[in-house]
Amino acid sequence: SIFPLALALPFPPPQPSKTLPTSASPAMAPPHTSGPQQRRLLQAAADGDLRLFKSIASALDGGKGRVKEAVEAVRNCGAGALHTAAGRGRTPMCAYLVEELGVDVNAADDKGATPLTYALRWRAVDTVRYLFDHGADAEKPGEQGFTPLHVAAGAGLCEMIEVLLSKGADVNCFSYRGTLLHSAIIGKQVAAVKLLLDHHADCNKPVSLHYTPLIAALHARSLKCVKLLIEAGADAKGVPPLTPLVVAANDGLTDFYEPLLRAGADPDVRDDGGQLPIEIAARNNRRKDVEILFPVTSHIPYVRDWSVDGILAYVKSVPKEEDDPLYKMGPAYLKLEGTKAYKRKDYVSAINFYSMAIKLNPGDVTLHSNKSLCWINLGEGDKALEDAEFCRMIRPDWPKACYRQGAAQMLLKNYEKACEAFQDGLKLDPTNVEIENALRVRFREPEVRQCDMKQASMDVLLLAYSGVVAVRPVKCPTHSAQDPICGSVDECVQECGDEGYHFGMCSHCKCFCFNCSSSLDAKPAPGALSP
């Protein structure tokens, strides 16, 4: 599976410090304040010295009557006074900043961490309660895709999780890193897994088509988590070709076969290379695994000697994939050959080259991006989405990953999810023509034409107002200079008809419609980019 690499990120426990946090402390980034007064302000916030803090803040304001702005201007790598106070559990200081000054309770530092995240890492229960009660968003993702809830789950902060869930936080909170269960499992936080399951967390919700919490638990080699998930109703059969038994066979998880088989895992489902779990175990020369799987596996016709020894002998007689001369060429060569195959539209060969390169260099997201593009051109939305989501998990700030994800969702006719992915991409790169074109394509799909036109037009309006789409003023054939105002966006859409489904801003009435911008060229569909 491609996902364990993306999810296996550490959750280091916080280390208390008596001074203003530095790079060694999780409470704040290295100091980059502009002067001693600013540093003293943050130190006062860290110490919870409200009297000193007010005095310094007043001095920084200089009598302008804009204390809030003066305080918010003092930041260390994006972390302000509220981050610092929350990161030390200084609840009264937080109350002053939030209630009296009106500091944004969800302000993010340069890595996307909010004051709530700082408080969670410090295990400051009272501060967590206070921030959450005053509007802190426990589901706001940071730079790496982790929400404060994910941080708590991954670090096994059960008391923090309990507080947030008791106050209405979503136990199935989802980000590109997966669910809270995924984070707790990857962090091997068994107590947190049990707590989340006790709060009815969805034990079958995947990151992509295959990567369920059960698959994550297998990759984490946590038998306790596997048993907890199965007890909670996890699907042991899984989704081919990456089934739980396939993962167990690949990873040599001998002790995991029994609970999986008892829960209904199917030993006769093959992996994406066409091999059964028993063949995978034999290929890895794990005799005990073969002995466990043999009684429950159906007879394989091409294995003449149907016995444990016969299976082991057969697998040894088959040439290994690693013996292929191409593997000795290295990932760079394989990537180049994949690109050559793509350019001649031999997408199947390109996928094979990229797949071999990935086995040698699994962390190269460009390989997954190129493979996703090949699947898109073959019309395989599910497979394209899996590689695209891996790219977003590894590099959430990469616009091309958003584009690949959106294009895959378009193939699957998940138009709303496609639009969300394209919007995310444009927020990262507002000048990206391919993504902007893809948004237009969304409104030209036949299935979308049958949707509620009011909702479609409002989507365009919201995109334009949010600055996501650079809408061009164009001449509207429906309206004249003598009649500069139209009644609504709906009327404009109804009057202009439905041919073409371009959209733009009417230069007279400033409304949006799909055909007013008929001068805009029709753009290529998603998937037209080269690797």
C-alpha positions, 0 to 999 in steps of 0.5 A: 500500500502507498498510504502507510508512508504518508500517515506514519508521522510522529506525535512527539510529547511536549516537554515543559520549559520555564522560558519562552519556547524555542525550537526545542519546545512544541509550544512555539517556533524559534523567536523572530520578534523585532525587538526586546519589547515584543519578546517581553510581551510574549514572555509575559503571555507564556508566564501568565503575567497579565499585569506585565502583559497589559503594561507592555501592550499599552507601551507598544500601542503608544496611546493609539487606542489599538491595543488589539492590533499592537498585540496581534502584530507580535508573532514568532513564526506566526505564533502570537500571544494567544498561542504562547499563553495556550501553549502554557495553559495560561487560561486567564491570559487566554480569557483576556486576549479572547474576551477583552481584546478580541484576538482570533481564537483560530489564528494559525501560526506558520505551520497552521497550528492554532492555539487549541493545538498548542493547548492540547500539546501541553495537556492543558485541560482547562485551557482546551475547555475554555478555547473550545467553549469560545469558538476554537475549531477542533477540526481546522487542519494545519500545514500537514493536514492534522487537525487539533483532534488528530494531534490529540488522537495521534499523541494518545491524549485521551483526556483531551479527546474526551473533553473535545468529544464531550463538547460536541467535536466530531468523532469521525473528523476527517482530513487528508491524513485520514480519520482520528482512528487512523491517527491513533492507530498509526501512533499505536495509541491503543487507549485512544483507539478504544476511547474513539470506538467507545464513542462510536467512531466509524471503524470502516471509514477509509482514507481512500478506497482501501485504506481503512483503520483496519489496514492502518492497524495491520501496517502499524503491526498492532494486534491489539488495535486489530482486535479492537477494530474487529470487535467494533465491527471492522470489515475483515474482508476489505476491498480487493486488491488490498485486503487485510489478508494480503497486507498480513501476508506481505508484512509477515503478520503471522499472529494476525491471521487467526483473528482476521479469518475468524472475522470473515477474511477471504483467503481466496482474494488476489492482490493487484499482482494476481497472487493469493495470500498463501502465494505471497507468504510462500514467496517470502519463504514464511512456511508457518504462514503457509501452514496457517493459510493452507487449510482455508485456501481453495486449491490452486489449479496451476499448483500440481502438488497441492501441499505446503511443500508443493506450494513453496516449491512452486513459488520458488520455481517462478521467476521473481519480479526483482530479477527483471533487468528493468529493476536494476536500471533505477527509479530515474530510468524507469520514470523516464521510460514511463514518460516516454510511454505516456507520450506515445499514449501507451498508458498501461506500459507507463503505469507499469514503469511508474509502478516499478519506480515507486517500489524503488522510490515510494516517496516520490510523489511525482511518480504517483501523480504521473500514475494517477494521470495515466489512470485518468486517461484510461478512465479508471477513476478509483485507481487514479484517486488512490494515487492522487490522494497519496500525493495530497497526503504527502504534499498538501500544498501542491496544486497539481495534487489537487488537480489530479484529485479533482480530475479523478473525482470527475471521472467518478462523477463526484462533482462536488468533491471534484469542485472542492479539490479544484478550489483547493488547488486554485487557493494554492495557485490562483494563476493555474489555468488548468485547474480554472479550466477544470472548474469550467468543465464541471459545468459542461458535464451532461449530468451536471446540466441536469442539476439545479441551475440555481445551485450551479450559478451560486457555485460560480458566484461564490467562487468569484467572490472568494477570489478563487476564480479570476472572472473576466468582465465580458459583454452580455448579449442578453443585456443592453446599456439601456437596461443595465440591471438584471433581476437575479443570477437565475434570470440571467441563466434562464435567458441565456439558455444552456448551450456551451456552459461557459461562465463569466461576469456580465460587464453591465449588470455584474451578474454571472451566467454560463454563456455570457462569456462565449468569447472564452475558448473551450478548454481541454478536459482534466487529464490533458496535462503531461507528466 
